[in-house]
Structure formats: structure tokens, C-alpha cells
Amino acid sequence: MTKIYKLLKEEAKKRNSLEELSDDKPDPLMVASRYNDEYISLICALFAYGNAKLIVKLLNSFDYSLLEKNDETIELNLKNHYYRFQSNNDVIEFFKTMKLLKKTTSIEAKFLEGYRKESNVMDGLNSIISLMYDLNSYRSRGYEFLIGKIPNAKTNSPYKRWHMYLRWMVRSDNLDLGLWKNVNKKDLLVPLDTHTFKMGQKLGLIKRKTYDLKAVLELTDSLKEIDINDPVKYDFALYRIGQEKII
């Protein structure tokens, strides 16, 4: 395991560069980094599923000033926007929700309402996601897939896109934005996707066979063996190792 830890340390150091975000290596963080805004970053994170090039293409097509506009302008501007599981109505209503969220609260402040009770990031996500559903009564499968279910004691979803968002917001380096100052990075959980899940298994960091929240916790605990104060530091490196088939 010492060799694995050494590899991850080396890769994390090497990957901590803006050169990792380019047209040749598309990532939604490319778009989020241009705006340095917690609301736009959340839009970028929640649409981050599927092919990376298509994700970036979609995110670049959005006019984020719509978060300051009226509903009629949002509807007109986004009437032809759709993405995989989201219809144009889903995209429109999601932007309306984000507009209301921006008017209502800082996302960090709402997250802290849940997180501060036991320093549990899942409790923080419960606070944000619950509010987003309260702000807009619209429902559809595509809309609910985008936002995700409200976490509870029985939750076993990996919440990959949400944990990636938290990584962007809480950590601060050449990649992650570090816009939030009141959440401890030691409490973050790995944004587990298919690449990191399979690579985690291959490297012996995950023994669990199922892609779920328990696998997220197992991988996070394994990475704490390298750095207990910043386990998610190795997420991006692990992702690239899997994506580029280095091992």
C-alpha cells in the first residue's frame, strides 16, 4: 500500500495545475473557474454527468446572467436548451430555482445550518437540497435527477456531483476554488464516479462491490491514511489515473 500512497501523492502534486483543465482535458471546473461564483459553480457541478466534452459544451452555452433576470427572460433564453435526462422545461425551472436560491441565501450559509451540528457534510447537503425543493414546486424525473434526493439516514446514493461541488468550494489550490471559508476540508467526502470507484477497487482502496455511499466512506477513509486533514486532495488525481488508464 506504501507504493499506492506514493503514487497518489506524486499524481496529486503533478495534477495540481491549470494545465489539467483544457480543451484536450475538458472538465466542468474549467467553466466554474471562469466565474468564481458559488451559484454558477453549483450549476456546473449538477450538470456534470456524462461525456466531459458535452458537459463543457452545455455549460458554455448558458447565459449565467439569467440568474438576475425575470422568469420570462429565462424561459425565452432557455427554450431550446436540454441535456440528456433534462428537458427544456427542466432546465428552465432549474435556473428559476437557482435564481430564487441566489435571492434567498448564500449557499454556504445554508449548508452551514446543517453541517455545524455534527460537522457532517451530508447534513449540510440536506439543508441546501431541502431549500431548493421548497423554493420551486416544479417536479419531474429529470429535474429531480439533477438536484438529487434529500439526504436522510437511509440515503445510500454517492452524491458524486454534490461532493465534487463541495470539493471545489472548500479546498483551495491551483484547481479547487476555495470560495467557502467555514467548512473544514477534513470533513469532505470523495466525489465517487465510475473512474474513481473502479480505480479505488483496483488499487485496493475500496473492497466494497457496490457503487454507493458506503463505498464513498470507505474510499475517503483509505485516503485519510495518506492525509487525515485533506483526504479529498487525491480525488482529481485518482480520477485522471483511471480516465487516462495509467494503471
DAJOLIN-V184089 format. One record per pair of residues at least 12 apart in sequence whose C-alpha atoms are under 6 Angstrom apart, sorted by the first residue. I is the first residue (numbers start at 1). J is the second residue. Records with the same first field share a line. If there is no record, write none. Layout:
I->J + J
This chain:
11->237
12->234 + 237
16->174
17->174
26->52 + 53
27->52
28->44 + 56
45->161 + 165
46->146 + 161
67->99
75->92
78->92
85->142
86->142
90->143
97->136
110->128
111->124 + 127 + 128
112->124
114->127
126->150 + 151
129->150
156->212 + 213
157->212 + 213
158->212 + 213
160->191 + 192
163->191
164->191
185->230
186->229 + 230
189->220
190->216 + 220 + 232
195->239 + 242
196->238 + 239
199->242
205->219 + 222
206->219
